[in-house]
Amino acid sequence: MRTVVIPLVILILLGIAVDAVFFIVDEREQVVVTRLGEPKRIILNPGIRWKVPFIEQVHIFDDRLLFSDADPAPIYTMDKKNLIVDNFARWRIADPLKFLRSVQTIRGAQSRLDDIIYAAVREELGRRTLEEIVSGNRREIMQRVTNRSRQDAEELGVEIIDVRIKRADLPEENKKNVFDRMRAERSRQAKEYRAEGEEMALKIRAETDLEVTRLKSEAFQKSQLIRGEGDAEALRIYADAFQRDPRFYEFQRTLETYEKTLGESTVVVLPLSIEFFKYLGTGKKR
């Protein structure tokens, strides 16, 4: 019996000694080794490491991307609107030694980060109106918040990767009043745009009517000029024809007069002996 117990006890003591001397660093971890509370070395690469038993302590921290989700909190905008903002952040432990000295644990870091991020969000949104926050450049706003939070979190050994707003709501008791004011403002702007549009339409119509009148006047003037030139040319031709053969000219003009005054169904009760009808007959009874 003693031959079994003694080796077993030796194995147990050996296991305890190995566990007290050696430890394993996972690829998802980073380690700070302290000796009597004073930091001695930082281990960032995975593998099997050693320590001085009972004198050195191993502090293991996560090396992955961490997620922090803050509780919704009220924020006042520049135009005195109250918003309930719910934000979250992604971050990682960049300096494990600073992290150990400042916050020590993930829970402590999240508590400090919530305060830092809330202060940055409150300051940045407090410089803007509700309309800018809702319909403005949200990316630019959050980039400013991220930069400010990242700068303030450096002393904790933390690097903030990104800060985002999940939701920004009005308090229930204020929603109706704010929405009514927004509708009234949009209605006022719509009326202004309609009035400007009607004014512009009237101006365009007046300019168009003026242009039409000008074009008609120019066209009428041109037509009268062409008609006058045509009449002058016709008179010249008639005068030339009269000078060459007065009797033929008289005959031609009389026929044109017949064509204009006498139609197919025209009834004229006049004797043919008058001068006007001299080319229609002899004026003698048959």
C-alpha positions as CSV (number, residue, x, y, z in Angstrom):
1,M,0.0,0.0,0.0
2,R,2.8,2.4,0.9
3,T,4.5,1.7,-2.5
4,V,1.4,3.1,-4.2
5,V,0.7,6.1,-1.9
6,I,4.2,7.5,-2.0
7,P,4.5,7.8,-5.8
8,L,1.0,9.3,-5.9
9,V,1.9,11.9,-3.3
10,I,5.1,12.7,-5.2
11,L,3.1,13.1,-8.5
12,I,0.6,15.4,-6.8
13,L,3.4,17.5,-5.3
14,L,5.2,17.6,-8.6
15,G,1.9,18.8,-10.3
16,I,1.5,21.5,-7.8
17,A,5.1,22.6,-8.3
18,V,4.7,22.6,-12.1
19,D,1.5,24.6,-11.8
20,A,3.2,27.0,-9.5
21,V,6.2,27.5,-11.8
22,F,4.8,27.3,-15.3
23,F,1.7,28.8,-17.0
24,I,0.3,28.8,-20.5
25,V,-0.4,32.0,-22.5
26,D,-3.2,31.5,-25.0
27,E,-3.1,33.3,-28.4
28,R,-6.2,35.2,-27.3
29,E,-4.5,36.6,-24.1
30,Q,-1.9,39.0,-23.0
31,V,-0.1,38.7,-19.6
32,V,1.5,41.0,-17.1
33,V,3.8,39.3,-14.5
34,T,4.2,41.2,-11.2
35,R,6.6,40.5,-8.3
36,L,5.2,41.6,-5.0
37,G,2.9,44.0,-6.8
38,E,5.6,45.5,-9.0
39,P,5.4,44.7,-12.8
40,K,8.3,42.7,-14.1
41,R,7.5,41.7,-17.7
42,I,4.7,41.8,-20.3
43,I,4.0,38.7,-22.4
44,L,2.2,39.3,-25.7
45,N,3.1,36.1,-27.5
46,P,1.5,32.7,-26.8
47,G,3.4,29.8,-25.3
48,I,4.5,28.1,-22.1
49,R,6.0,30.6,-19.6
50,W,7.5,30.4,-16.1
51,K,7.3,32.4,-12.9
52,V,8.8,32.4,-9.5
53,P,6.4,30.5,-7.2
54,F,4.6,32.4,-4.5
55,I,6.4,35.6,-5.3
56,E,5.3,36.5,-8.9
57,Q,1.7,36.8,-9.9
58,V,0.2,36.4,-13.3
59,H,-2.4,38.8,-14.6
60,I,-4.2,37.6,-17.7
61,F,-6.1,40.0,-20.0
62,D,-8.2,39.5,-23.1
63,D,-6.4,40.4,-26.3
64,R,-9.6,40.2,-28.5
65,L,-11.9,43.0,-29.6
66,L,-14.3,43.7,-26.8
67,F,-17.8,45.2,-26.9
68,S,-19.3,47.7,-24.5
69,D,-23.0,48.5,-24.5
70,A,-24.0,51.5,-22.3
71,D,-27.4,52.1,-20.9
72,P,-29.6,54.7,-22.6
73,A,-29.0,58.2,-21.2
74,P,-30.5,61.6,-21.7
75,I,-28.7,64.3,-23.8
76,Y,-29.7,67.9,-24.5
77,T,-29.2,69.2,-28.0
78,M,-28.2,72.8,-28.9
79,D,-31.9,73.7,-29.6
80,K,-32.9,72.5,-26.1
81,K,-34.3,69.1,-27.2
82,N,-34.1,66.2,-24.9
83,L,-32.9,62.9,-26.5
84,I,-32.5,59.5,-25.1
85,V,-29.3,58.1,-26.6
86,D,-28.3,54.4,-26.6
87,N,-24.7,53.9,-27.8
88,F,-22.2,51.1,-27.9
89,A,-18.4,50.9,-28.5
90,R,-15.8,48.4,-29.7
91,W,-12.5,48.5,-27.9
92,R,-9.4,46.5,-27.0
93,I,-6.7,46.5,-24.4
94,A,-3.7,48.2,-26.1
95,D,-1.4,48.5,-23.1
96,P,-1.9,45.8,-20.5
97,L,0.4,47.4,-18.0
98,K,-1.6,50.7,-18.0
99,F,-4.7,48.7,-17.9
100,L,-3.6,46.9,-14.8
101,R,-2.6,50.0,-13.0
102,S,-5.7,52.0,-14.0
103,V,-8.8,49.8,-14.0
104,Q,-7.4,46.2,-13.4
105,T,-10.5,44.4,-14.7
106,I,-12.8,44.4,-17.7
107,R,-15.7,45.4,-15.5
108,G,-13.8,48.4,-14.2
109,A,-12.8,49.3,-17.7
110,Q,-16.4,49.2,-19.0
111,S,-17.5,51.5,-16.2
112,R,-14.8,54.1,-17.0
113,L,-15.4,53.8,-20.7
114,D,-19.2,54.4,-20.3
115,D,-18.4,57.7,-18.6
116,I,-15.8,58.7,-21.2
117,I,-18.0,57.9,-24.2
118,Y,-21.1,59.5,-22.6
119,A,-19.2,62.7,-22.0
120,A,-18.0,62.8,-25.6
121,V,-21.4,62.0,-27.0
122,R,-23.0,64.6,-24.8
123,E,-20.5,67.3,-25.8
124,E,-20.7,66.6,-29.5
125,L,-24.5,66.3,-29.7
126,G,-24.9,69.3,-27.5
127,R,-23.3,71.4,-30.2
128,R,-25.9,70.4,-32.8
129,T,-29.6,70.8,-33.3
130,L,-32.1,67.9,-33.4
131,E,-32.5,68.2,-37.1
132,E,-28.7,68.0,-37.7
133,I,-28.5,64.9,-35.5
134,V,-31.5,63.1,-37.2
135,S,-30.9,64.1,-40.8
136,G,-27.4,65.4,-40.9
137,N,-24.0,63.7,-41.4
138,R,-24.2,61.0,-38.7
139,R,-20.9,59.5,-39.8
140,E,-19.0,62.8,-39.2
141,I,-20.6,63.2,-35.8
142,M,-19.7,59.7,-34.6
143,Q,-16.2,60.0,-36.0
144,R,-15.7,63.1,-33.8
145,V,-17.1,61.2,-30.8
146,T,-14.8,58.2,-31.5
147,N,-11.7,60.5,-31.8
148,R,-12.5,62.3,-28.5
149,S,-13.2,59.0,-26.7
150,R,-10.1,57.4,-28.0
151,Q,-7.9,60.2,-26.8
152,D,-9.5,60.2,-23.3
153,A,-9.2,56.4,-23.0
154,E,-5.5,56.2,-23.8
155,E,-4.6,56.7,-20.1
156,L,-6.5,53.5,-19.3
157,G,-4.4,51.5,-21.7
158,V,-7.5,51.0,-23.9
159,E,-7.9,51.7,-27.6
160,I,-11.4,52.6,-28.7
161,I,-12.0,51.3,-32.2
162,D,-15.4,52.6,-32.9
163,V,-18.4,54.3,-31.2
164,R,-21.9,54.1,-32.6
165,I,-25.4,55.2,-31.7
166,K,-27.9,52.4,-31.8
167,R,-30.9,54.6,-31.2
168,A,-31.7,58.2,-30.4
169,D,-35.3,58.7,-29.3
170,L,-37.3,61.6,-27.9
171,P,-38.9,61.0,-24.5
172,E,-42.5,59.8,-24.8
173,E,-43.9,63.0,-23.3
174,N,-42.1,65.2,-25.8
175,K,-42.5,63.3,-29.0
176,K,-45.9,64.7,-30.0
177,N,-45.0,68.3,-29.4
178,V,-41.7,68.0,-31.3
179,F,-43.4,66.2,-34.2
180,D,-46.1,68.8,-34.3
181,R,-43.4,71.6,-34.4
182,M,-41.5,69.7,-37.1
183,R,-44.7,69.3,-39.2
184,A,-45.5,73.0,-38.8
185,E,-42.0,74.0,-39.8
186,R,-42.1,71.7,-42.9
187,S,-45.6,73.1,-43.8
188,R,-44.2,76.7,-43.5
189,Q,-41.2,75.8,-45.8
190,A,-43.5,74.1,-48.3
191,K,-45.7,77.2,-48.5
192,E,-42.6,79.4,-49.0
193,Y,-41.4,77.1,-51.8
194,R,-44.9,77.1,-53.4
195,A,-45.0,80.9,-53.3
196,E,-41.6,81.2,-54.8
197,G,-42.6,78.7,-57.5
198,E,-45.8,80.6,-58.3
199,E,-43.9,83.9,-58.5
200,M,-41.3,82.3,-60.8
201,A,-44.1,80.9,-62.9
202,L,-45.8,84.3,-63.3
203,K,-42.5,85.8,-64.2
204,I,-41.9,83.1,-66.9
205,R,-45.5,83.5,-68.2
206,A,-45.1,87.3,-68.4
207,E,-41.7,87.0,-70.2
208,T,-43.2,84.4,-72.6
209,D,-46.3,86.6,-73.4
210,L,-44.0,89.5,-74.0
211,E,-41.8,87.4,-76.3
212,V,-44.9,86.2,-78.2
213,T,-46.2,89.7,-78.7
214,R,-42.8,90.8,-79.9
215,L,-42.6,87.9,-82.4
216,K,-46.1,88.6,-83.7
217,S,-45.4,92.3,-84.1
218,E,-42.2,91.5,-86.0
219,A,-44.0,88.9,-88.1
220,F,-46.8,91.3,-88.9
221,Q,-44.4,94.1,-89.8
222,K,-42.5,91.7,-92.0
223,S,-45.7,90.5,-93.7
224,Q,-46.8,94.0,-94.3
225,L,-43.5,94.9,-95.8
226,I,-43.5,91.9,-98.1
227,R,-47.1,92.6,-99.1
228,G,-46.2,96.2,-99.8
229,E,-43.3,95.1,-101.9
230,G,-45.5,92.7,-103.7
231,D,-48.2,95.3,-104.4
232,A,-45.5,97.7,-105.7
233,E,-44.1,95.0,-107.9
234,A,-47.6,94.2,-109.2
235,L,-48.3,97.9,-109.9
236,R,-45.0,98.1,-111.8
237,I,-45.9,95.1,-113.9
238,Y,-49.3,96.5,-114.6
239,A,-47.9,99.8,-115.5
240,D,-45.4,98.2,-117.8
241,A,-48.1,96.1,-119.4
242,F,-50.4,99.2,-119.8
243,Q,-47.6,101.1,-121.6
244,R,-47.0,98.2,-124.0
245,D,-50.6,97.4,-124.9
246,P,-53.3,99.5,-123.3
247,R,-56.2,97.6,-124.9
248,F,-55.0,94.2,-123.7
249,Y,-54.3,95.6,-120.3
250,E,-57.9,96.9,-120.1
251,F,-59.3,93.6,-121.3
252,Q,-57.2,91.7,-118.7
253,R,-58.3,93.9,-115.8
254,T,-61.9,93.7,-116.9
255,L,-61.8,89.9,-116.9
256,E,-60.3,89.9,-113.4
257,T,-63.1,92.2,-112.2
258,Y,-65.7,89.8,-113.7
259,E,-64.1,86.9,-111.8
260,K,-64.3,88.8,-108.5
261,T,-67.8,90.2,-108.9
262,L,-69.7,87.5,-110.9
263,G,-69.9,83.9,-109.6
264,E,-71.7,80.9,-111.0
265,S,-75.0,81.6,-109.2
266,T,-74.8,85.4,-109.4
267,V,-77.9,87.1,-110.8
268,V,-77.3,90.6,-112.2
269,V,-80.3,92.6,-113.6
270,L,-78.5,95.2,-115.8
271,P,-78.5,95.9,-119.5
272,L,-75.6,94.5,-121.4
273,S,-75.2,97.7,-123.2
274,I,-73.5,99.4,-120.3
275,E,-69.7,99.8,-120.5
276,F,-69.0,97.3,-117.7
277,F,-70.5,94.4,-119.8
278,K,-69.0,95.3,-123.1
279,Y,-67.0,92.1,-123.3
280,L,-69.9,89.8,-122.4
281,G,-72.1,90.5,-125.5
282,T,-73.1,93.1,-128.2
283,G,-76.0,94.4,-126.2
284,K,-78.5,93.6,-129.1
285,K,-81.7,91.6,-128.7
286,R,-81.9,88.3,-130.5
